[in-house]
Amino acid sequence: MTKLRVLRLLLLFSFVFVAASCGSDEPAADPDELAVLETPYGRIVIEFYAQDAPKHTANFQQLAREKFYDGTKFHRIVKSSKEFIAIQGGDPNTINGDPATWGQGQPGQKTVPAELSKTFKHVRGIVSAARRPKDFNSATSQFFICDSTEPRWDGQYSIFGNVIEGMHVVDAIARAPVFPNSDRPLDPVVLSRVYLIKRSEWKPSGQ
């Protein structure tokens, strides 16, 4: 085999390797996209922290494109004796599964490694990824929206966005009555539709 032929083969293999590397199935986070969550109380609009949490942003955006969240419920309301702390949703089990399974997720869901921010804190309006209690890298589709500040969650959960419209909707959901000795609402609010828009398409409604 001539040196020229060897060189051509090496170049061909290099091209194939580069092409395969560029063909990754991992979606990329789009910092220009906003998520719109439609509920019976109105809509919630979320901007993403794509630079700080690219994997969680990309995961949520991909699920929204697949209409994964449509029909899911806000199945958990975190309260203290003095204030409403957060609402949680995004579990596919809430669509038609046994309420006893809500919050558990489904086997085989893609997990997202932790992206713990040193910049953002869990304050009112923050959107963060729910996970299993003892596994930082177990986030899937579930998320929570802070209704008030909760510093105990800082550095423990991956913050990936912030509500820029509709905190009055979050407040309304957080005020829902729950079952006794439980954080499950009596009448969970359904996400009728979750979709993405470009920031340039956003026209804020009344707050």
Backbone torsions as a table, in degrees:
resi	resn	phi	psi	omega
1	MET	NA	129.9	-177.6
2	THR	-73.2	159.9	178.1
3	LYS	-61.8	-34.7	-179.6
4	LEU	-65.6	-41.9	179.7
5	ARG	-66.2	-40.2	177.5
6	VAL	-60.8	-42.7	-179.6
7	LEU	-63.2	-41.2	178.9
8	ARG	-62.9	-41.0	179.5
9	LEU	-64.6	-41.6	178.5
10	LEU	-62.2	-41.1	178.3
11	LEU	-64.6	-39.0	179.0
12	LEU	-64.5	-45.8	178.9
13	PHE	-62.6	-38.3	179.3
14	SER	-64.1	-40.3	179.3
15	PHE	-64.9	-42.6	179.6
16	VAL	-62.5	-42.2	180.0
17	PHE	-63.0	-44.9	-179.9
18	VAL	-64.0	-43.2	179.9
19	ALA	-61.6	-41.5	179.5
20	ALA	-65.8	-38.1	-179.7
21	SER	-66.4	-36.4	-179.0
22	CYS	-76.4	-14.5	-176.3
23	GLY	-91.6	30.2	-178.5
24	SER	-63.6	142.5	178.7
25	ASP	-82.6	-6.9	-178.6
26	GLU	-68.7	123.5	178.8
27	PRO	-71.2	152.1	178.5
28	ALA	-99.4	143.6	177.5
29	ALA	-70.1	137.7	178.5
30	ASP	-109.7	106.5	-177.4
31	PRO	-68.7	-12.9	-177.9
32	ASP	-91.0	-2.7	-177.9
33	GLU	-97.1	145.4	172.8
34	LEU	-117.4	152.2	176.0
35	ALA	-104.0	135.7	176.2
36	VAL	-112.8	121.2	179.4
37	LEU	-108.4	112.9	-179.0
38	GLU	-94.8	130.9	179.9
39	THR	-134.0	168.4	176.0
40	PRO	-62.8	-19.3	-179.3
41	TYR	-91.8	-5.1	-175.2
42	GLY	127.4	-172.3	-176.1
43	ARG	-106.8	152.9	174.9
44	ILE	-117.5	128.2	179.4
45	VAL	-112.7	130.3	-175.7
46	ILE	-119.0	131.7	168.5
47	GLU	-98.3	150.6	-175.0
48	PHE	-101.8	148.2	171.3
49	TYR	-97.1	70.5	-172.8
50	ALA	-63.8	-31.9	-179.4
51	GLN	-75.3	-36.8	-177.0
52	ASP	-81.5	-33.0	-177.6
53	ALA	-138.6	68.3	-175.8
54	PRO	-63.7	-36.5	-177.5
55	LYS	-71.3	-42.5	178.9
56	HIS	-69.0	-38.2	176.4
57	THR	-61.5	-49.6	-179.1
58	ALA	-61.7	-38.6	-179.6
59	ASN	-64.2	-47.8	-179.8
60	PHE	-63.8	-43.4	-179.4
61	GLN	-63.3	-41.1	178.9
62	GLN	-64.3	-43.5	178.9
63	LEU	-63.4	-38.3	177.7
64	ALA	-64.2	-40.8	178.0
65	ARG	-62.7	-33.7	-179.8
66	GLU	-82.5	1.2	-178.1
67	LYS	61.5	27.5	-178.6
68	PHE	-60.6	-38.9	-174.0
69	TYR	-81.3	-14.6	-177.5
70	ASP	-61.2	122.4	179.5
71	GLY	93.3	-8.2	176.8
72	THR	-76.3	164.9	-175.4
73	LYS	-120.4	155.7	166.3
74	PHE	-79.7	100.8	-169.0
75	HIS	-95.1	-6.6	-175.8
76	ARG	-139.3	134.0	175.7
77	ILE	-123.9	115.7	-178.1
78	VAL	-92.3	120.7	-178.8
79	LYS	-129.9	155.4	168.6
80	SER	-115.7	-177.5	-179.4
81	SER	-68.7	-18.7	-174.5
82	LYS	-115.4	-20.2	-174.6
83	GLU	-155.5	165.3	173.8
84	PHE	-88.5	132.4	-172.4
85	ILE	-104.1	-47.8	-176.5
86	ALA	-163.5	159.0	170.5
87	ILE	-119.5	143.2	-175.8
88	GLN	-125.5	140.3	178.2
89	GLY	-151.4	-168.3	175.4
90	GLY	96.3	5.0	179.7
91	ASP	-89.1	122.3	179.3
92	PRO	-62.2	-21.1	178.5
93	ASN	-63.9	-21.6	-176.8
94	THR	-76.0	-9.0	-179.3
95	ILE	-71.4	-51.0	178.5
96	ASN	-149.2	18.0	-179.2
97	GLY	-89.0	167.1	176.3
98	ASP	-61.1	129.1	178.9
99	PRO	-53.4	-24.9	178.3
100	ALA	-64.5	-19.5	-178.9
101	THR	-97.6	-4.9	-177.9
102	TRP	-63.6	132.1	-178.1
103	GLY	95.9	-11.4	-177.6
104	GLN	-89.4	-18.8	-176.5
105	GLY	70.1	-175.9	-177.9
106	GLN	-120.9	147.4	177.8
107	PRO	-59.3	143.0	176.3
108	GLY	89.0	-4.0	177.4
109	GLN	-66.4	141.7	178.9
110	LYS	-63.7	132.0	177.1
111	THR	-99.4	151.6	-177.5
112	VAL	-119.1	127.1	-179.9
113	PRO	-66.1	151.0	-176.6
114	ALA	-60.4	140.5	172.6
115	GLU	-130.6	80.8	-172.3
116	LEU	-84.2	118.3	-173.9
117	SER	-78.7	141.4	171.7
118	LYS	-100.9	-1.1	-176.7
119	THR	-106.0	-50.6	-174.8
120	PHE	-90.3	148.9	179.8
121	LYS	-121.0	160.7	179.5
122	HIS	-81.2	84.9	177.7
123	VAL	-114.1	175.5	-178.9
124	ARG	-53.3	128.5	177.9
125	GLY	95.8	-12.7	-178.6
126	ILE	-70.0	141.9	175.5
127	VAL	-111.2	127.6	-173.6
128	SER	-136.7	159.3	-176.7
129	ALA	-89.4	127.4	173.7
130	ALA	-75.8	155.2	-179.5
131	ARG	-153.6	174.6	175.0
132	ARG	-70.8	151.9	-173.0
133	PRO	-55.9	-36.6	-172.5
134	LYS	-115.8	16.6	-177.3
135	ASP	-134.0	103.8	-178.6
136	PHE	-63.2	-25.7	-174.7
137	ASN	-102.2	29.0	-174.5
138	SER	-110.2	11.4	178.8
139	ALA	-64.2	141.7	176.6
140	THR	-127.2	-102.7	-177.4
141	SER	-104.3	-15.1	-172.9
142	GLN	-79.6	145.5	-177.3
143	PHE	-144.2	163.3	174.1
144	PHE	-136.6	152.4	179.1
145	ILE	-116.1	125.0	-178.6
146	CYS	-75.7	130.6	175.1
147	ASP	-96.0	-17.8	176.0
148	SER	-152.4	175.9	-177.0
149	THR	-74.9	135.8	176.6
150	GLU	-138.8	86.8	-175.3
151	PRO	-64.2	-20.6	180.0
152	ARG	-65.5	-19.2	-179.3
153	TRP	-88.8	-13.2	-179.0
154	ASP	-61.8	131.2	-179.0
155	GLY	75.9	4.9	-179.3
156	GLN	-113.8	-26.7	-178.2
157	TYR	-130.7	151.1	-174.4
158	SER	-85.8	110.5	177.0
159	ILE	-80.0	128.7	-178.9
160	PHE	-134.0	5.8	179.1
161	GLY	-172.5	-177.1	-176.4
162	ASN	-152.8	140.8	178.3
163	VAL	-76.2	124.5	178.5
164	ILE	-110.5	-5.9	173.9
165	GLU	-156.0	136.7	173.1
166	GLY	100.3	21.9	176.9
167	MET	-65.4	-24.5	175.0
168	HIS	-65.7	-28.2	175.9
169	VAL	-71.1	-44.3	176.5
170	VAL	-58.8	-43.3	178.4
171	ASP	-59.0	-44.3	-178.5
172	ALA	-63.7	-41.3	179.2
173	ILE	-66.2	-40.1	-177.6
174	ALA	-66.4	-25.1	-178.0
175	ARG	-82.5	-4.7	-176.7
176	ALA	-62.0	141.4	177.5
177	PRO	-67.7	148.8	-179.7
178	VAL	-117.9	164.0	175.2
179	PHE	-64.0	149.3	179.7
180	PRO	-55.8	135.8	179.2
181	ASN	56.8	36.9	-176.1
182	SER	-147.1	162.2	172.5
183	ASP	-108.9	12.9	179.4
184	ARG	-91.6	125.1	-178.6
185	PRO	-67.9	148.3	178.4
186	LEU	-64.7	-38.2	-178.9
187	ASP	-132.0	83.6	-173.8
188	PRO	-59.9	141.3	178.3
189	VAL	-80.6	132.5	-177.3
190	VAL	-94.2	137.3	169.6
191	LEU	-82.7	100.4	-176.7
192	SER	-68.5	-30.9	-179.2
193	ARG	-160.8	138.7	174.0
194	VAL	-130.1	123.6	-177.5
195	TYR	-146.3	170.3	-176.4
196	LEU	-110.8	145.2	173.3
197	ILE	-135.7	160.4	172.6
198	LYS	-78.0	149.0	-179.2
199	ARG	-57.1	-34.7	-179.7
200	SER	-66.9	-18.1	179.7
201	GLU	-89.9	-8.9	-174.6
202	TRP	-75.5	124.3	174.8
203	LYS	-121.3	100.3	-174.2
204	PRO	-56.9	135.9	173.3
205	SER	-94.1	-178.6	-179.3
206	GLY	-63.5	139.6	-178.9
207	GLN	-83.9	NA	NA
